[in-house]
Amino acid sequence: MTRKKYNWAILGCGKIARKFSSDLKLLPNARLYAAAARDLARAREFAAEFGYEKAYGSYEEMVADPAVDVVYVATPHSHHHDHVLLCVNAGKAVLNEKAFALTLREAQEMVNKAREKKVFLMEAFWTRFQPSFQKALEVVKSGDLGALKVVRSDFAFHAPKDPEKRLFNVALGGGSLLDIGIYPVFAALSALGIPQDIKALATFAPTGAEEGIAFTFRYSGGELASLYSSLGAYSFVTTDYNCERGTVQLGRRWQGPTTVDVWHEGGREEHYAFQTEGFGYQHEAAHVMECLDAGKNESDMMPLDFSLAMMETLDRIRREAGIIFPGRD
């Protein structure tokens, strides 16, 4: 239970900001205070729709508002580096949408600045805060099924190949890896940590953006992770944790609230269903406010060192697959 009410500001009024704002309304200690876009009319329209008290036509004006307590950065990941630094330098706590940045170099600079300024910063990896994902990790790490040996995870959907849109625009960090492939990476790192070896193969769209990628992690203890993402195919979006004496499976669209099924060697089964009000983004927002109440500059559940490890792994995958962000690598 948090002790105070926090003034939230939204930086970037796109699709993900809409879902987040809808869920933010579910938290009694969250005040929808300000929305900022590069176009004032758009900011005003967004603010009116969701009930934000103020609208700003520039991000600089918004972070200069002394009443803003915490900013949700909801712009494309190609802009996260600049926008997070803008907020941190203004002394504003930040919840930064994933992917944390385009590269490890950018992410490290963001983390260094937040630590230097003693300002709260966390990656908005909403899956980490889902009760279903927490239950799956709990079962895997309990040891009841023996040691974890293989992680299998995917995320794929078919997207129109519009060169102007973010998903296939290399200048905006386009491609499946940073948009949805990050989820399988997260599933593996959460359970097994940083891999020893990475192998990856990618296919590319005419725009030069990576369309689909399959990658394998190998660990020093012999564990494996088989992962893929694609913007050209459809998958059920599931994750399996295969242990010595059983399997834990996160159900369809596992990145959000879903089911968890546990199969034990010998035939015993356990089935769990998790539902949440709204989309499920309120859990991460509530955690941010709990951290601020406790005077923390970093989260224990989603620490900055984990975000750096994930960006390092994503960089390794990109190098292995030949994915390049011109001017940023």
C-alpha positions in Angstrom: 0.0 0.0 0.0 1.6 3.3 -1.1 1.5 6.3 1.2 0.9 9.1 -1.2 -0.7 10.0 -4.5 1.7 10.4 -7.5 1.3 12.8 -10.4 1.9 10.7 -13.6 2.9 12.2 -16.9 2.9 10.4 -20.3 5.7 11.1 -22.8 4.4 10.0 -26.2 0.7 9.5 -26.9 0.7 6.4 -29.0 -0.9 2.9 -28.8 1.0 1.6 -25.8 0.4 4.9 -23.9 -3.4 4.4 -24.4 -3.3 0.9 -22.8 -1.1 2.1 -19.9 -3.3 5.2 -19.3 -6.4 3.0 -19.2 -4.8 0.8 -16.5 -3.4 3.7 -14.6 -6.9 4.7 -13.8 -7.4 1.5 -11.8 -4.8 2.7 -9.2 -6.3 5.1 -6.6 -2.9 6.5 -5.7 -2.1 7.4 -9.4 -3.2 10.9 -10.5 -3.4 11.2 -14.3 -1.7 14.6 -14.4 -0.1 15.4 -17.8 0.2 14.1 -21.3 2.9 15.3 -23.7 3.2 14.9 -27.5 5.1 16.7 -30.2 1.8 18.1 -31.4 -0.3 20.0 -28.9 -3.6 19.1 -30.5 -2.8 15.4 -30.2 -1.7 15.8 -26.6 -5.0 17.7 -25.8 -7.0 15.0 -27.5 -5.2 12.3 -25.6 -5.5 14.1 -22.3 -9.3 14.7 -22.8 -9.9 11.0 -23.6 -8.2 9.6 -20.5 -8.7 12.5 -18.1 -5.2 14.0 -17.8 -5.3 17.4 -16.2 -2.7 19.0 -18.5 -1.5 18.7 -22.1 1.9 19.8 -23.4 3.0 20.2 -27.0 6.6 19.5 -26.2 8.4 17.1 -23.9 10.7 19.8 -22.6 7.7 21.8 -21.3 6.3 18.7 -19.6 9.4 17.8 -17.7 9.8 21.4 -16.6 6.5 21.2 -14.7 7.5 20.9 -11.0 4.2 19.0 -10.2 5.2 16.0 -12.3 6.4 13.1 -10.1 6.9 10.2 -12.5 7.1 9.9 -16.3 6.1 7.0 -18.4 8.2 7.1 -21.6 6.1 5.6 -24.4 7.9 6.6 -27.5 9.6 4.2 -29.9 12.7 2.5 -28.5 14.8 4.5 -31.0 14.0 7.6 -28.9 14.2 6.1 -25.4 17.9 7.2 -24.9 17.1 10.9 -25.5 13.8 11.0 -23.7 14.9 9.1 -20.6 17.9 11.4 -20.3 15.6 14.4 -20.7 13.5 13.2 -17.8 16.3 12.1 -15.5 18.2 15.4 -16.0 15.0 17.1 -14.9 14.9 15.0 -11.8 11.8 13.0 -12.8 11.3 9.4 -11.9 11.0 7.3 -15.1 9.2 4.1 -16.1 10.7 3.5 -19.6 8.9 1.2 -22.0 10.8 -1.7 -23.4 13.0 -2.2 -25.3 15.0 -0.2 -22.8 17.1 1.3 -25.7 18.5 0.4 -29.1 22.0 -0.6 -27.9 23.8 -1.5 -24.7 25.9 1.6 -25.1 22.8 3.8 -25.0 21.3 1.8 -22.1 24.5 2.1 -20.0 24.6 5.9 -20.5 20.9 6.1 -19.3 21.6 3.9 -16.2 24.8 5.8 -15.4 23.0 9.1 -15.5 20.1 7.9 -13.4 22.5 6.6 -10.8 24.6 9.7 -10.8 21.5 11.9 -10.4 19.9 9.4 -7.8 16.7 9.4 -9.8 14.4 6.4 -10.1 14.5 4.5 -13.4 13.0 1.2 -14.4 12.3 -0.7 -17.6 8.5 -1.1 -18.2 8.7 -4.9 -18.7 5.1 -5.6 -17.7 5.5 -9.4 -18.0 7.7 -9.4 -14.9 4.8 -8.2 -12.8 2.2 -10.6 -14.1 1.0 -13.1 -11.4 1.0 -15.8 -14.1 4.7 -15.2 -14.9 5.6 -15.1 -11.3 3.9 -18.4 -10.7 5.7 -20.1 -13.5 9.1 -18.9 -12.2 8.1 -20.0 -8.7 7.4 -23.5 -9.9 10.6 -23.7 -12.0 12.9 -22.4 -9.3 11.3 -24.5 -6.5 13.2 -27.5 -7.8 10.0 -29.7 -7.6 10.5 -30.6 -11.2 14.3 -31.0 -11.0 16.7 -28.8 -12.8 15.6 -26.6 -15.7 17.2 -27.9 -18.9 15.4 -26.2 -21.9 13.5 -23.0 -22.4 11.3 -22.8 -25.5 9.6 -19.4 -26.3 8.2 -17.6 -29.3 6.4 -14.4 -30.3 5.1 -13.9 -33.8 2.4 -12.2 -35.7 1.9 -11.0 -39.3 2.4 -7.2 -39.8 1.9 -5.2 -43.0 5.3 -4.3 -44.5 4.8 -0.5 -44.4 8.2 1.1 -44.7 6.9 4.3 -42.9 5.7 2.4 -39.9 7.9 1.7 -36.9 8.0 -2.1 -37.2 9.8 -2.1 -40.6 11.6 1.2 -40.3 15.3 0.6 -39.5 15.7 4.2 -38.4 13.2 3.6 -35.6 14.8 0.3 -34.5 12.4 -1.7 -36.7 12.4 -5.5 -36.8 10.9 -8.3 -34.7 13.8 -8.6 -32.3 13.5 -5.5 -30.2 9.7 -5.3 -30.6 8.6 -8.8 -29.7 11.7 -11.0 -29.8 12.7 -9.3 -26.5 10.0 -11.4 -24.8 11.6 -14.8 -25.5 14.9 -13.3 -24.5 13.4 -12.2 -21.2 11.8 -15.6 -20.6 15.3 -17.3 -20.9 17.2 -14.7 -19.0 14.7 -14.7 -16.1 15.2 -18.4 -15.6 18.7 -19.1 -16.7 20.6 -15.9 -16.8 23.1 -14.7 -19.4 24.0 -17.4 -22.0 27.5 -18.5 -22.7 27.0 -18.9 -26.5 24.4 -17.5 -28.9 23.6 -18.7 -32.4 21.1 -16.7 -34.5 19.7 -16.6 -38.1 17.5 -13.8 -39.4 15.5 -13.0 -42.5 15.1 -9.4 -43.7 12.3 -7.4 -45.3 12.9 -5.2 -48.3 13.2 -2.1 -46.0 16.4 -3.7 -44.5 14.6 -4.4 -41.2 14.8 -7.9 -39.8 11.5 -9.7 -40.3 12.1 -12.9 -38.4 14.8 -14.4 -36.3 15.5 -17.8 -34.7 18.2 -17.9 -32.0 19.6 -20.5 -29.5 21.3 -19.9 -26.2 23.7 -22.4 -24.7 24.7 -22.2 -21.0 27.8 -23.4 -19.2 25.7 -26.0 -17.3 24.4 -27.6 -20.6 21.0 -25.8 -20.5 19.6 -24.6 -23.8 17.0 -22.0 -24.9 15.3 -22.2 -28.3 13.7 -18.9 -29.2 12.2 -17.1 -32.2 10.2 -14.0 -33.2 8.6 -13.0 -36.5 6.6 -10.2 -38.1 5.8 -12.4 -41.0 4.1 -15.4 -39.3 1.6 -16.2 -36.6 2.3 -18.2 -33.5 0.4 -19.0 -30.3 2.9 -17.0 -28.3 3.7 -19.5 -25.6 6.7 -20.4 -23.3 7.7 -23.8 -22.0 10.2 -24.4 -19.2 11.3 -28.1 -19.7 12.8 -29.5 -16.5 14.2 -32.9 -15.6 10.9 -34.2 -14.2 8.2 -32.1 -15.8 7.3 -29.1 -17.8 5.8 -25.6 -17.0 3.9 -23.9 -19.8 2.7 -20.3 -19.9 -0.3 -20.2 -22.1 -1.2 -18.2 -25.1 -0.1 -14.5 -25.1 2.1 -15.5 -22.2 3.5 -11.9 -21.9 0.3 -10.8 -20.2 -2.2 -12.4 -17.8 -2.6 -16.0 -18.8 -2.7 -19.7 -17.7 0.1 -21.8 -16.2 0.0 -25.5 -16.7 2.4 -27.9 -14.9 2.9 -31.5 -16.0 4.8 -33.8 -13.6 6.7 -36.9 -14.7 4.3 -39.7 -13.8 1.1 -37.9 -15.0 0.2 -35.5 -12.3 -1.1 -32.1 -13.6 -1.6 -28.7 -12.1 -3.5 -25.9 -13.8 -3.7 -22.3 -12.8 -5.7 -19.4 -14.4 -4.9 -15.8 -13.9 -7.2 -12.9 -14.7 -6.7 -9.2 -14.1 -8.8 -6.1 -14.4 -7.8 -4.0 -17.5 -4.8 -5.0 -19.7 -2.4 -5.8 -16.9 -0.1 -2.7 -17.0 -1.2 -1.4 -13.6 1.0 -3.9 -11.8 4.2 -2.3 -13.0 2.9 1.2 -12.2 1.9 0.1 -8.7 5.3 -1.3 -8.2 7.0 2.0 -9.3 5.0 3.9 -6.7 5.8 1.3 -4.0 9.5 1.8 -4.8 9.1 5.6 -4.6 7.3 5.3 -1.3 10.3 3.3 0.0 12.8 5.9 -1.3 14.3 3.5 -3.8 16.0 4.6 -7.0 16.0 1.1 -8.5 13.5 -1.8 -8.5 14.4 -5.1 -6.8 12.0 -6.9 -9.1 13.2 -5.3 -12.4 16.7 -4.1 -11.5 18.7 -1.9 -13.9 21.5 -4.5 -14.0 18.9 -7.0 -15.5 17.9 -4.5 -18.2 21.6 -4.0 -19.0 22.1 -7.8 -19.2 19.1 -8.0 -21.6 20.5 -5.2 -23.8 23.9 -6.9 -23.9 22.2 -10.1 -24.9 20.2 -8.4 -27.6 23.4 -6.7 -29.0 25.0 -10.2 -29.2 22.0 -11.6 -31.0 22.1 -8.7 -33.5 25.8 -9.1 -34.2 25.4 -12.8 -34.7 22.4 -12.3 -37.1 23.8 -9.3 -39.0 21.2 -6.8 -37.7 22.5 -3.3 -37.9 21.0 0.1 -36.8 22.8 2.6 -39.1 24.4 5.4 -37.1 23.7 3.8 -33.8 26.0 0.7 -33.8 
